[in-house]
Amino acid sequence: MVTRAREQAGELVRALEERGAEVVLAPTIRIEPLADLEPLRRALARLADYRWTVFTSQNTVQVVLERLSAWGHSPSVFVQTRVAAIGPATADALRAVGVQVELVPKGFVAESLVDALATRDALRGARILIPRAAAARDALPAGLRALGAEVDVIPVYETVREAGDGTALATELLAGKLDAVTFTSSSTVRQFVELVGRQAAGCGRFVTAVIGPVTAATARELGLAVAVEADEYTVPGLVAALVRYYRKGER
């Protein structure tokens, strides 16, 4: 089962099907740009004021690029600032439209990004722009501020539960009809539990497979036993971890 937002699930679905899996696409979330993006417009109008602009997800890239186009601008505005991305997928989304990405950390989490920026640059007094989800971990801005940076955090989208009734899905989970459920973010875990209920989510009759330690922590907090965790916090890393798990015959 793939719980990722429908518009983003293609890469994971294809990779699993290529390896012979029968994939059930059951998105638990959808991405909605915020109604008021005027703060983003103002920030983009003065990008030259920011030493760094930091993108923490493909969702952020998509929303920012869509707004740029709607406001009559092109991605070339990012030549005014240095750009960092939290991971390769986010970096690829930026490079696909011609944005030069100067920094991608070796570990694809906020803490690694703070360390990478601190190694690359003296951050005291540096202004840094972080467009991101309305509800997100504070590790990145807090870490940068602790190093003396002036950080502007601008929410640009929210993650909401996908519409629909999870009763049928809960029944399948409780009956053991799904072998594994994949989670690519903490929000997919939280909304999965909301959708199917805690009894089905924590029934232990499926393999819980997560993209990295942040998602794993959320899953455990909500009562799921994590069996598979990617070494590299990417979709290919998650697929590789699942392949290793089943080759070992652990399930």
Order of alpha helices (4+ residues) and beta strands (2+ residues): alpha-beta-alpha-beta-alpha-beta-alpha-alpha-beta-alpha-beta-alpha-beta-alpha-alpha-beta-alpha-beta-alpha
